[in-house]
Amino acid sequence: MRRTSNRTELRLLAAFGALLGTLVASGCAAMPDSGGITKVELSQGSADKNLQARVFPVAPGRGAKPSELLTGFLDAVTADEGYETARKYLTERAAETWNPDAGIQVLSTTTPPPAQDVTAADTQVSAVVTGQLIATVDAKHSYQLVAGQNNNVSSDFTFVRENGEWRIDKLPPGVIMNETNFRNSFRQVERFFYTAPDPSAVIAGTAVQEVLVADPIYLRRRIDPLTSAARALVDGPSSWLSPVVRTAFPTGTTVDPVTIDDGRIAHVRLGGTDVGEPMACRRMATQLFYTLADQGKGQVDRLELKGQHGACTASRTDVPITGPGSLAGRAQQYYQRSDNGVLMVVTDEGRTGDAVPGPLGKPQPNGTPPLGTVAVSRDGSRAAAVSGDGHQVYSVPLKDGAAAAMGEPVLSSAKGGDKEDGFGSPSWDGRGNLWVVDRNKQGPRVVMVRGNKSYTVPVEGLTGQTVDSLKIASDGARVALVVKTPGVATSSLMFGLVVHGGTPDAPTAKITGLRRAAPTLTDVASVSWAETDQLLVLGKETDRTQQLHYISTDGSQSSDTQLGIGESMRTVSASESRGDVLTQVPPVLAVADGKVYRLLNSQWREAQFFDKPRSFFYPG
């Protein structure tokens, strides 16, 4: 503390870990009210199971010293209410100007210092809260990991006497809390925005189908979560996602408190916008429905929206289908035989599959090496196949009556070099575009194939790195990239945005907005989209064994679901396909030591086949 009276200084490491018993007067289990229409508090995931008690903050006691005020204030901002009690720790001036919604600094755990004395002569005291910055949450509730290991930050607090009591007079905007308190007080939810139009994909004068894209945010767990989510939605998308999405809500739209009735119908009333035009109302209602239904996990079946001059409803059964994952296609399972590379489709999980129609359902001609990686389009109508030497890519129809031969490749590269230098990781978006990585050391690139034409896609923000593999989301707006630095054995995972432009005759695309995901991963073996906002990643951290990880597009890693995995597993596959929120999630697929496994009810079960598969996957 820096004391104005004698100019001495010492540093205070504030304790803002678990809420201390001496500061918490009471806690009680949160019990839902019954009957009629009411505000509801919805739990989500295993992280809530140990959070049955509500914690109420305690106002500063009479004669509290600056160190006690600081600890009490940092605890108060994590309690299960707004910030009314936290403001009682501030001077009148500071209480009026402090903006807790400016953002959050998530720090590592800190250690409390010994209590420090102040004298009657002291008129002003300073304290510095220090810690290692792990992540930030901005004013739009978007979470972002902070890369690196030495991210020490300092936040200054100044205390003065007001009406005979010490109070905080100066403090940083937003709030500061440690990771444990952050996870206990906040949870990740998703709000949804429409994909931005692609001017190059207009068909017969009609724009292609738009779908909703998930935008993950962090909101307070137990403070009117539905209303908070609705208000965060009308505020617009995160800065990161905004280049590839748009919203139906005009600027200035407000949301009254959200209610839900016994019939699982959410009621939302908007202010500041006219909902009299039926299409505009329906578009807003659809965004709201999926945002609230994501939190309810089956407890919201329909949404009724009211506002100026009109009303409308939204549910999953609405047509046209624009819901998240609606371009993912069916969760059909495919595999390649290890002996001849023939592509098989699983028609019954209890027996061997059937060969697909067309040339990929037959062995390659004598003298031709078996095909390399194969990827099936989201609608199941085509498959992309990389040649055995890695230097050609074919796009082949999967239908009866197709030509017996593979036809001409849609991509070719010069012969020579290793197979690892050729084409890799073909991946389909839900609009029929094929994405491929060309790992040619003389000119590595990402390629989009539309029809029979290919287009190089620049990747903005790569510094001394190259793309080794990719997986495109079904919405076509986001892509997961595995990148490597030449001469370095490790790999890292990044997310990027796909921005489309140009015209139907001259389309363009670029990957931009790169952000690091799960920075502790140093070896990424396999990547698959598992949810509209979640990847399933097979990889390992330094000095650890290989594991499966669920990773959100904001870079955060889920710890709620533990998936046992063995070192022998080489590939994993999951599906974004969801018919309904209550539909069973398609099982995770994995290949290990030539055997195929399905993850069902948190248990790995071997899938029995007469022929030995070498890969097992979903469309995409």
N, C-alpha and C positions, 0 to 999 in steps of 0.2 A: 504494500500500500504506500502511496505517496501522500504524505501529510503536508498540507499547505503551511501549517504552523512551524514545522521544523525541517521541512524539505527532505526528510528521510524517506526511503522507499524500500518496500519489500513486495514480493510477488505472492499472489494468492491463487492456488489451484483449487477451483471450486468443486465441491462434491455435488454432482448432480446425477448420481447413479440411481439406485432404487430409492423410492420415497421412504423416508425414515419414519419410524414409528413415532418419534417425538414430534414430528411435524404433521402427522395425520391423525386427526381427531377421531375419525370413524370411517368404516367402509361397510357397504352392505351389498348383498347380491342384487343384481338388476333383474326385476321381475316384470314381465310384459303385462300391460293393462289388457282388459278383455272387453269385447263387445263394440259394435258400431264401427265408425271410422276413427282411426287414431294414427298418430305418428308411430312408426315402428322402428325397432333397432334390430338389424339383421346380422347374424354371425356368419362368418365365412372362413372355412378352412380350419385346420388343426391348430393354427396359431391362436384362435379364439378360445379353445377349450379350457385353457388355464387362466382365462381372464374373466372369471365370473363376478369378481368383486369390483364395484365402482369405487374409485378413489376421489375423494373430495379435498380440495386444497384448503389450506389454513392461512388466515390473514396474519400479518406480522404482529408479534406480541409487543406489549409495551416495553420500551427500553431495549429493544433488539439492537444488537451491534451490527456494523456493516457486514461482517462475515456471515452472521446469521441471516441477515436480509438477503444476501446473495444466494445462499443455499435455498432459502425458502422461496425466493422468486423463481429460481431455475426449476424447482420442484412444481411450483404452481402452474407453470406453463405446460406441464405434461398431464395435469389432472383432467378428470372427465367433466369439464364444463368449459365455458368460454374463457376469456381472459380477464373477467371482472376482478377476481381475487388477485391475480398477478398485478393488476394496475394499482392495487392498494400498497404495493411495495415501492411505488414511484411517487415523486413529487407531483403536484397538480400539473405543472407544466409538462413534465415528462409523460404523464398519463395521457395527456391530450395529444401529444405529438408521436408517441411510440406506435409503430405499425407492425403488429405481430404477424400480419399476413404478407409481409414483404419477402418471406422465405425462411428456410430452416438450414442451419448448419448442423450436420450430423457428425459428431466427434467420437473418437474412441473413448474408452472409460478413463476417467481422471481420478486422482487420489486427493482426498481432502487434506488440507494443511492443518496444523495446530491452530487453536483459537488465538486470535490476535487482540490485544487490548487497544482501546482508544482512550484518550484523555479528554477532560472537559475543555481543554484548550484547542483541540482539533476542530476545525471548521469545515474541512473538506478532505475526503479520503478517496483514493483511487484503488481499484483492484483490476487485475488482469486474469481473465479466464483463458487458459491455454489447453491445447489438445491437438491430436492429429485428426485432420479433416478427412472423413471417409466419403461423404457424399453431400450434395446440396439438394434442396427442394426449392424451386423458384416460386414466384408469386402465382403462377398458373398451376401449381401443385405437381410439377414434373420433377421426377427424381433423376439425378445424374451422378454416377460414380465419379470419383476423383482419382485419376491415374497417378501412379507413383507411390512411394513408401514414406517419403519425408515431407509430408504436407502439414507441418506444424503451423497453427494459426493462433492469433491472439485477439481477444475481444476486450475492450476497455469499458469499465464501469466506473462512474463517479458518484460518490455519496455526499449529501449535504444534510444539514439539520433543517427540518421544517416543522414549525410548531413544537419544538423541543424533541422531535424524534428524527432519527436517521432515516433517510429515504434515498432511493436511487434517482439521480437527477439526469445523468447521461448514460446511454446504453446503445448498443448497436441495433439497427433495424432488424425486424424478424425475431426469431428465437434460436436458442442454442440448446441442444440436448445430446445425450450420449446415445449410442446405437441401441442399447437395451431399452431405454425409455422410448426411443423412436418406434421400435418394433411393437412395443406394448401399447403405444398411444395412437399409432397410425397403421393403416393397412392399404394395400394396393387394390385399386378398383380400376375399371376401364370405362372410359367414355368413348363414344363412337361418332365418326365423321365420314361423310361420303368421299369416295375417291374423286379426285379432280378429273375433269374431262381430258381425254387424249385426242388432240386435234388430228393426229395421224391415223386414228383407228375408226373414223367415221365410215359406216357401211351404208351405201345407198341413201346418203343424206341423213342417216339416223345414228346418233352417238351410241357407243357400246354400253352395255349394262353397267351401271354404277353399283358399288357395294359399300358397305360400312367397314371402316378400318378402325381397329382398336387403338386407343391412345391411353396408355397406363398413367395413372396419377396416384398420389397418396393423400388420403383424407383421414380425419379423426375417426376412430373406430366407433365411438359410442355417443357422438353428438349429432343427432338427426342425420344419419348417413344418407338417406334418400334425398332429402332437400339439398344437402351439401353436394351430392353428385350432380343433381339437376342444375344447380347454379354454376358448378364448374363447367358443365357442358355448354351452357349458353355463353360463357365467357370466351369460348373459342378454343381451338387446338393448341397444343404445345408448340413452342417455337421450332422444335426439331421437325415435327410432323407437318407443319402448316404448308410447306411447298407442294405437297402431294394430295392434300385433302381440302374439302370445303364444307361449310356448315349452312343449314337452312335458317339459322336464327339471325335476325338483323341485329346490328349493334344497338345496345341499350335495352335489350330484352331482360326482364326480371322474372323471378319465379317466387310464387307464394309457397309457404310450407306444404310439402307433399304429404298426402295421406294415402292410406291403403285400407280397403274395406275387407269384410270377411269373405268376399268372393274373389279375392286375389286380384282386385282391380285397383290400380294406382290412379290417383286423381291429381292432376297437375293444372294449375291456373297460371297463365303468363300475363305479364304486364308489359307495356311499352312496345307492343307489336300487334299487328292486325292478323288474326287467324281466320278471317272470313273467306279467303280464297282456298278452296278445298285441297288443291294439290300442295300448296305451301303448308297448310295445317298438317296434312298427312306426313309430309317430309319431316317436320319438326317432331311430330308425335312418334315417328319411327325411331329417330335418334334417341328420344327420351325413353322409349320403351326398352330398347336394348341396353341402354345405360343403367336403368333401374333393374331390369331383369338380370343383368350380370351380377348385381349385388344380391338380389333375392334368391338366386340359384333355385328357380322353380317356384318361388313364392309370389311371383308377379306373372299373371297370365295375360293380362290386357291392361292397356293404359287409356284413360280418357283425358283428353286435353281440352281446356277451355281458355278463352281469352276474348279480346275485343272482337265483337261481331261474328263469333262462330265457335264451333267445337268440332272435334273429330276423335277417332279412336285408332289404336294400332295394336297389332299382335303378330305372332310369328306366321300366321296363316295368310297374311295380306299378300296380294299379288299386285305388281311384280315383286319377286323375291329380291330384296336388297340386303338381307341380313348378313352379318359377319360370317365368313367362310362359305357363302353361297356359291362361290366359283371353285370350291375345292373338289367337287365331284364326289363320286361314291368312294367309300373306304374299301375298295376292292383290293385283294392281295395278289401279288405276282411274284414269281421267282424264276431264276435261270437255272437250268440243269448244269451241274458242274462238268458232266462228261462231254456235252456237245454245245452248250450255250443256248439251247432252245428255250424260248420264253414260254412260261406256263402261267395259266390263270387258275386260281384256287376257286373252285365252285362249291366245294364242301370241305369244311375244315377237318373232317375226319378221314379224308382220303387224299390220294395223289391228285394234282391238278390236271387240267387239260391244256394241250398246246393251243396257243392263240391262233386265230386265222391269219393267213398271209405268210410272207416269207420268213418272219421271225419265229414262226411255229415249226420250222423245219431246220435240220442241221445245215450248216454252211457247206457249199460244194467241196468235194475232195481237193485237198491242197490249200484250202483257205483256212486260216486260223480261226478258232471260235471268236465270236464277237466279244468286245469288252463291255463296258458299262452300258446298261439299257435303262431308259426312263420312259414311262407311259404318260401320255397327256392326261390332263385332269378329267376330260370327258371320255377317256378310254378309246378314242377313235384312231390314235396314232401312237407310235413309239419312236423315240430317238435312240439310235444305236451307234456307239463308237466302234470303229474297226479294231481288230485284234492288235494291230500295230500302233493304234492311237492317232493315226494321221488322217482319218476320214470320219465324217459324221453323216449318218443317214437318217432321213425322216420317212418312216414306213407306215402305210395304213394297216390297221388291224381289223380287217373285214373279209368276209367270204368273197371270193371272186377277185381278190387283189392279185396283181401280177406276181408270178412265182419268184422273180428276181428282185434283188434289193433296189435296183435302179441306180441313178447317179447320186453321188453324195451331195449334200447341201453345203458341206464345208470340206475343204481339203487343205493340207499343208505339205510342205516339202518333205520328202522321205529323208530318212537318216536321223541320227540321234536316238536317245533312249525313248522308250514308251512313255515314261513320265514327263517327257517334253512335249507330248502331243496334246490332243483334246481331252478334256475331263469334265466330270460332274455335269452332264446334261440335266436340265431342270426346266419344267414347264410352268408357266403361270396359268391362271384360269381363263385367259383370253386367247389361248392358242399360240402364244409366243414361246419359242424355245430359246433357252439361255445356255451358253457353253463357255467354258474357259479354255483359251488357247495358251498352253504353257511353254510355247516356243521361246527359248532363251534369247533369241535374236529380236523378238518382238512380241512379248506376252500381251494378251489382250482379253477383254470380255466381249463376246459376240451375241447379238440377238438375231434369231432367225424368224422371220415372219413370212409364211408361205414358203417359197423357194429362194428367197433373197435374204442375204445376211448383212448385218450392219454392226460395225464396231462401236462399242459403247465405252466412252471414256469414263474413268473412275477418278473423280476429283478428291484430292486429299491424301493420296498415297505418297509417302515420302520414303524413297529407297526400298519399297516393298512391292511385291507382286501378288496377285490373286492366285491362289492355288486351287481353290474350289469354291462353289457357291450353291446356295439354295434359295430360289425365288419364292416369295409368298404367293398364295393363290390370287390375291388381289392385284398383284403385279406392281404394287407401289413400294414394297419393301423387300430387301434382299439381305441374306446373311452371307458374309464373306469370310473364308479362311485365308489369311494372308501370311506370307513368309518373307523374311529378309534373306536375300542371297548370301550363302555361306554360313547361315545360322540354322541350327537343327530345329529350333522351336518354331511353333506357329501360334497365331492368336486369332481371336474371333472378333469380327466387327459387324455392325449393322449399317446399311446404307439405304438411301431413298432413291427410287427410280423416277426421274422426271422425263415425261414424254413430250415431244414437240414435233414440229414439221407438218407435213401434209400426208394424205394417204399415198401419194406417189413418191414422196421423199420423207419418210419418217425419220425422226431422230430420237435418241434416248441418251441419258447420262445418269451415272450413279454419283450421288453427292451426299453431303451430310454424314460422313463417316463418323461413327462413334464406337469406342471400344466397349466390348462386353466381357464380363467376368475376367478381369485382368489377371487373376491368379492362375488361369488356365495357360499352360505352356505347350500343350500338345493336344491338338484337336483331331480326332480320328474320323468322326462321322457327325453329320448335322442333319436334323429333320425338323420341319415345322410341326408342332404338336397341338397348338391352339392358335387362335387368331392373333395372339400377342405373345406367343411363347415358343421357344425352341427346345428341342430335346437334343442334348449334346453329349457325345461320348468323348471323353478326354481326361486328361490328368493334370494335376497341379505339381509343382516342383517337389520331388522326393516323396510323391504319394502314388498310390496305385490308381489305375484307370477306374473311372466312375461315370455314372450317368448323371447329368445335371439338367434341370429345367431353368432356362434363362429367359427373362423378359426382354423386350426390345429397349427398355430403358437401361439395360445392362445389369440389372439386379438379378441375383441368383436365389431361387426358392430353396428354403430349407424345410418346408412343410412335408414334402414327400421324399422319402428315402427309397432309392431303387438299388437293391443289391446287384452287383455286376462283377463279372470275372475278367481277369486280364486277357483271356483268350478271345473275348468278343471283339469283332472287327467292324461291324456296321450295325446301325440301328435305324429304324424307320417308324414314323408316327404319321397321323393324319389330322388335318384341320377339319375334316368332314364332320358336320354335326347336323342331323336332321332336326333335332329339338334339344333344348337344354336338358331334358330328362332322358334323352337317348343315351344308351351306354356308350362310353368313350371307346373307340376302336382300340384294340390292344396294341401295345408297343411290340415291335418285331425286332429280333436280334439274331445275328448269325455268329456262331462261335465254333471253331474246330469242325467246320463242315456241317454243323447241326443248326437247326432253326428252333427258336424259342419264342413263345408268346407270353407277354406279361398280363396275366389275368388275376384280378383281385389281389394285387400286390405279390403274386407268386409267379415265378418263371416256370413255364411248362413246355416241354419239348414237343414240337409238332412232328408227327410221324409221316414220312414220305417214302415211297418205294424208291424213287430216284433221289439222288443227293443234290440238294440245292447249293449254289455258290453265292446267291444273293436273294434277298427276300424283301419286298418293298411295296409301298402304296403308290398310286399315281402322283405325279408331280416331280 
